[in-house]
Amino acid sequence: MNDKTASMISSKQLIFIIIGAQIATGLFSLPRITAEKAGTDAWIAILLGAVFPLASIFLIERWARIRPDLGFVAMLQFTLGKPLGYLSGLIFVVYVVFLQSIAIRIFSEITSIYLLPRTPLPMIVFLVMTGVVYVANKGARVIGRLNELIFYILLILLGTLFFPLSEGDYTNLLPVGQAGWAAIGQASLATAIVFSGTEVLLVFYFLVTRKEEVLKAGFTAVGLTTGIYLMVSIIALLIYGADRLQSILWPGFTLLSIIQVPVVQRPDYFFLALWMVMGIRPTINMGFAAAFSLSELFNIDRSKYFHLLIIGIATAIYALALVPGNLFDAFQWSEYAGYLFLIIGLAFPLMLWLVALLRGTKVRVYI
């Protein structure tokens, strides 16, 4: 990777990178997760859940804008001192490996069940991680372009979900507020895992050329992600109803399976093949962020050795992805990851910002 030319991105590319870090397998399971706790008010829980990533974007931007000329690790050391800054950087890398190992495991399980039932799971995970290594090694700019391209493909895929709406029943959304605010609040908290990914801004902020546009770009990304989640969940509620949704493991994919396309006998296979391209985006984006952080932590020449860092991160993700005994263990891990996001994506940048403010650090002019 050519460090000077491949590591800088535009604010527009940042939008698609954040969206790509957020939208993955959670798109398939979100309607069930929220319906289990909020019933017909699942869509309200998604709107409330969007507060978490919006707050995450705001806090990270407020902290990073203090010294936009630094990098992620250098900014950690500037705020916390070298020992704590170094330790915090390592914790972030470990967090990324854990989070993405869960994402890859669930993604591989979906692929195994619906596309490659005879292929051993370790081989599927290996093939997926090979793709991650190849793309992540190309640098932030290529990652940004790929995320933008895949986003437009995602819009086409999502557009097909409107086809079965004729079978929907709007009364499945009524009565509004029946679950109660306590249940809706619990459901919104459960959405934390599907909204995780905004913490990628901790690294990518310092790679954006026009940093005064970062906050707007981040809010735009979260707004688009929320709109997509909301659309899929409302369509699932209209067609299946809250009670039936709770018994469907991946309602998002089930919606695709009922779509009828002339000439094509099994359009769901085609849609899932497209999904395989989109499903690895979070690991590409977050894996790059972890490897980039390691290069800063150990002062490694990225033009010579970045590919080794990517391979190391990918190997750790691969090994950890195979640890859960079954799919339901992976779901349990994903619940833990959701709570970790609240720590790394919210509490951590809030702490960093407050420490910087207490130290009386002033915001520097953008360079």
C-alpha positions in Angstrom: 0.0 0.0 0.0 1.3 3.4 -1.0 0.8 5.2 2.3 0.6 8.8 0.8 -1.8 8.2 -2.1 -3.9 5.3 -0.8 -4.7 6.5 2.8 -6.7 9.7 2.2 -10.4 9.8 1.5 -13.1 12.3 0.8 -16.0 13.1 3.1 -18.3 11.5 0.5 -16.3 8.2 0.7 -16.5 8.5 4.5 -20.3 8.3 4.3 -20.2 5.0 2.4 -17.4 3.6 4.7 -19.5 4.2 7.8 -22.6 2.7 6.2 -20.5 -0.3 5.1 -19.2 -0.7 8.6 -22.8 -0.8 10.0 -24.9 -2.7 7.5 -24.1 -6.5 7.5 -25.9 -9.6 8.8 -27.9 -7.5 11.2 -30.0 -6.3 8.3 -31.4 -9.9 8.1 -32.1 -10.4 11.8 -33.1 -6.9 13.0 -36.9 -7.2 12.4 -36.9 -10.3 14.7 -34.6 -8.8 17.3 -36.8 -5.7 17.8 -40.2 -7.6 17.4 -39.2 -10.0 20.2 -39.1 -7.1 22.7 -41.3 -4.3 21.2 -43.9 -6.2 19.1 -45.7 -3.9 16.6 -43.6 -1.0 17.9 -40.4 -2.5 16.6 -40.0 0.4 14.2 -40.1 2.9 17.0 -37.3 1.1 18.7 -35.1 1.4 15.6 -35.7 5.2 15.5 -34.7 5.5 19.2 -31.8 3.1 18.7 -30.3 5.6 16.1 -29.5 7.9 19.0 -26.6 5.7 19.9 -24.7 5.9 16.6 -25.5 9.6 16.2 -24.1 10.3 19.7 -21.0 8.2 18.8 -20.3 10.2 15.6 -20.7 13.5 17.5 -18.4 12.5 20.4 -15.7 11.1 18.2 -15.7 14.2 15.9 -15.6 16.5 18.9 -12.6 14.8 20.3 -10.7 14.3 17.1 -11.2 17.8 15.9 -9.0 19.1 18.7 -5.9 17.9 16.9 -7.0 16.9 13.3 -3.3 16.9 12.2 -2.5 13.8 14.3 -3.4 10.2 13.8 -5.6 8.0 15.9 -2.9 6.5 18.1 -1.0 9.9 18.3 -4.2 11.5 19.4 -4.8 8.9 22.1 -1.3 9.5 23.4 -1.8 13.3 23.2 -5.0 13.0 25.3 -4.1 10.2 27.8 -0.3 10.2 27.8 1.8 7.6 26.1 1.3 4.5 28.3 -2.5 4.8 28.5 -2.7 5.9 24.9 -0.8 2.9 23.8 -3.0 0.6 25.9 -6.2 2.1 24.6 -5.0 1.6 21.0 -4.4 -2.1 21.7 -7.8 -2.5 23.3 -9.4 -1.0 20.2 -7.6 -3.5 18.0 -8.7 -6.4 20.2 -12.3 -5.1 20.1 -12.3 -4.9 16.3 -11.1 -8.5 16.1 -13.8 -9.8 18.5 -16.6 -7.8 16.8 -15.6 -8.8 13.3 -15.1 -12.5 14.2 -18.8 -12.6 15.2 -19.9 -10.8 12.0 -17.8 -13.2 9.8 -19.1 -16.3 11.7 -22.8 -15.3 11.3 -22.2 -14.3 7.7 -20.5 -17.6 7.0 -23.4 -19.5 8.6 -25.9 -17.8 6.3 -23.7 -18.6 3.3 -23.4 -22.2 4.5 -27.1 -22.7 5.0 -28.4 -21.0 1.9 -25.6 -21.2 -0.7 -22.9 -23.7 0.2 -24.4 -26.3 2.4 -21.8 -28.9 1.5 -18.8 -26.7 2.1 -17.2 -27.0 5.5 -17.6 -23.8 7.6 -13.9 -23.3 8.1 -13.4 -23.2 4.4 -16.1 -20.6 3.9 -14.6 -18.4 6.6 -11.2 -18.8 5.0 -12.5 -17.8 1.6 -14.3 -14.8 3.1 -11.2 -13.6 4.9 -9.1 -14.0 1.7 -11.4 -11.4 0.1 -11.0 -9.2 3.1 -7.2 -9.3 3.0 -7.1 -8.5 -0.7 -9.4 -5.5 -0.5 -8.1 -4.1 2.8 -4.6 -4.1 1.6 -5.5 -1.7 -1.3 -5.8 1.2 1.1 -8.5 3.5 2.4 -9.2 5.2 -1.0 -10.0 1.9 -2.7 -12.1 0.8 0.3 -14.1 4.0 0.0 -14.7 3.5 -3.7 -15.8 -0.1 -3.2 -18.2 0.8 -0.4 -19.8 3.4 -2.6 -20.3 0.9 -5.4 -21.7 -1.7 -3.1 -24.1 0.9 -1.6 -25.7 1.5 -5.0 -26.1 -2.3 -5.4 -27.7 -2.5 -2.0 -30.3 0.1 -3.0 -31.2 -2.0 -6.0 -31.5 -5.1 -3.8 -33.6 -3.2 -1.2 -35.9 -1.9 -4.0 -37.0 -5.5 -4.7 -38.4 -5.7 -1.2 -41.3 -3.5 -2.3 -42.6 -6.3 -4.6 -44.3 -8.4 -1.9 -45.9 -5.4 -0.3 -49.2 -6.3 -1.9 -49.4 -9.1 0.6 -48.9 -6.8 3.6 -51.4 -5.7 6.1 -51.0 -2.2 7.6 -52.9 -3.3 10.7 -49.8 -5.2 11.7 -48.4 -1.9 12.8 -51.3 -1.1 15.1 -51.9 -0.2 17.8 -49.0 2.2 18.1 -47.4 2.3 21.5 -49.0 -1.0 22.7 -45.7 -2.4 23.9 -45.0 0.4 26.3 -42.0 2.6 26.6 -40.1 0.2 28.8 -40.2 -2.6 26.2 -39.5 -0.1 23.4 -36.4 1.1 25.3 -35.2 -2.4 25.8 -35.6 -3.1 22.1 -33.7 0.1 21.2 -30.9 -1.1 23.4 -30.9 -4.4 21.5 -30.3 -2.6 18.3 -26.8 -1.5 19.5 -25.1 -4.4 17.7 -26.7 -3.5 14.3 -25.8 0.1 14.7 -22.2 -0.6 15.7 -19.6 0.5 13.1 -19.5 4.2 13.8 -16.4 3.6 15.9 -14.5 3.2 12.6 -14.5 7.0 12.6 -11.9 6.9 15.3 -9.4 5.9 12.7 -10.9 7.2 9.5 -11.4 10.8 10.8 -7.7 11.5 10.5 -7.7 10.2 6.9 -10.4 12.6 5.6 -9.1 15.4 3.5 -11.7 18.0 4.5 -12.3 17.4 8.2 -14.8 20.2 8.6 -17.2 18.0 6.6 -16.8 14.9 8.8 -19.7 15.6 11.2 -22.2 16.2 8.4 -20.9 13.1 6.6 -21.2 11.0 9.7 -24.8 12.1 10.4 -25.7 11.5 6.8 -24.3 8.0 7.0 -26.3 7.1 10.2 -29.4 8.7 8.7 -29.2 6.5 5.6 -28.4 3.4 7.7 -31.4 4.1 9.9 -33.7 4.6 6.9 -32.6 1.2 5.5 -33.1 -0.6 8.8 -36.5 1.1 9.2 -37.7 0.2 5.7 -36.8 -3.5 6.0 -38.3 -3.8 9.5 -41.6 -2.1 8.5 -41.9 -4.2 5.4 -41.3 -7.3 7.5 -43.9 -6.2 10.0 -46.5 -5.5 7.3 -46.1 -8.9 5.7 -45.5 -11.2 8.6 -46.8 -9.4 11.7 -44.9 -9.1 15.0 -45.9 -12.5 16.4 -44.8 -14.5 13.3 -41.6 -12.4 13.0 -40.4 -13.7 16.3 -40.2 -17.3 15.0 -38.3 -16.4 11.8 -34.5 -16.5 12.3 -33.6 -14.1 9.4 -36.7 -12.2 8.3 -34.7 -10.1 5.9 -33.7 -13.1 3.8 -37.1 -14.7 4.1 -38.5 -11.5 2.4 -36.1 -12.0 -0.5 -37.2 -15.7 -0.9 -40.8 -14.8 -1.5 -40.0 -12.3 -4.3 -41.2 -13.5 -7.7 -39.2 -12.4 -10.8 -40.3 -13.5 -14.3 -37.9 -16.0 -16.0 -35.8 -16.4 -12.8 -36.9 -19.5 -10.8 -34.9 -18.8 -7.6 -34.2 -15.1 -7.4 -33.3 -15.5 -3.7 -30.1 -17.2 -4.8 -29.2 -14.3 -7.0 -29.9 -11.8 -4.2 -27.9 -13.8 -1.7 -25.0 -13.9 -4.2 -25.1 -10.1 -4.2 -25.3 -10.2 -0.4 -22.0 -12.1 -0.3 -20.3 -9.2 -1.8 -21.9 -6.7 0.6 -21.7 -8.8 3.8 -17.9 -8.6 4.1 -17.8 -4.8 4.0 -17.7 -4.3 7.8 -14.8 -6.6 8.2 -12.9 -4.9 5.4 -13.5 -1.4 6.9 -12.9 -2.3 10.5 -10.0 -4.7 9.7 -8.3 -1.9 7.8 -8.8 0.4 10.8 -7.3 -2.2 13.2 -4.3 -2.8 10.9 -3.8 0.9 10.5 -3.9 1.4 14.2 -1.3 -1.3 14.7 1.0 0.3 12.2 0.8 3.5 14.3 1.2 1.7 17.6 4.5 0.0 16.5 5.6 2.7 14.0 5.6 0.2 11.1 6.3 1.3 7.5 2.9 0.8 5.8 4.4 0.9 2.3 6.4 -2.2 3.0 4.7 -4.2 5.8 1.0 -3.2 5.8 0.0 -6.4 4.1 1.5 -8.4 6.9 -0.6 -6.5 9.5 -3.7 -7.1 7.4 -2.9 -10.8 7.3 -2.3 -10.9 11.1 -5.7 -9.2 11.8 -7.4 -11.5 9.4 -5.8 -14.6 10.9 -7.0 -13.5 14.4 -10.5 -12.9 13.1 -10.5 -16.3 11.4 -9.4 -18.2 14.5 -11.9 -16.4 16.8 -14.8 -16.9 14.3 -14.5 -20.6 14.6 -14.7 -20.6 18.4 -18.5 -20.5 18.9 -19.9 -24.0 19.0 -22.9 -23.2 16.9 -25.0 -20.4 15.5 -26.8 -19.7 18.7 -23.6 -19.3 20.6 -22.6 -16.8 17.9 -25.8 -14.9 18.5 -25.0 -14.8 22.2 -21.6 -13.4 21.4 -23.2 -10.7 19.2 -25.3 -9.6 22.2 -22.1 -9.1 24.2 -20.6 -7.2 21.2 -23.6 -4.8 21.3 -22.8 -3.8 24.8 -19.1 -3.5 23.9 -20.1 -1.0 21.2 -21.8 1.2 23.8 -18.4 1.2 25.6 -16.0 1.6 22.7 -18.4 3.7 20.5 -19.9 5.9 23.2 -18.3 5.8 26.6 -14.8 5.7 25.3 -15.0 8.8 23.0 -17.0 10.6 25.7 -14.2 10.0 28.2 -11.5 11.1 25.7 -13.4 14.3 24.9 -14.0 15.1 28.6 -10.3 14.5 29.4 -9.3 16.8 26.6 -11.7 19.5 27.8 -10.5 19.2 31.5 -6.9 19.6 30.3 -7.9 22.8 28.6 -6.9 21.7 25.2 -8.0 24.1 22.5 -9.3 23.1 19.0 -6.8 23.7 16.3 -7.5 25.2 13.0 -8.1 22.7 10.2 -5.1 22.1 8.0 
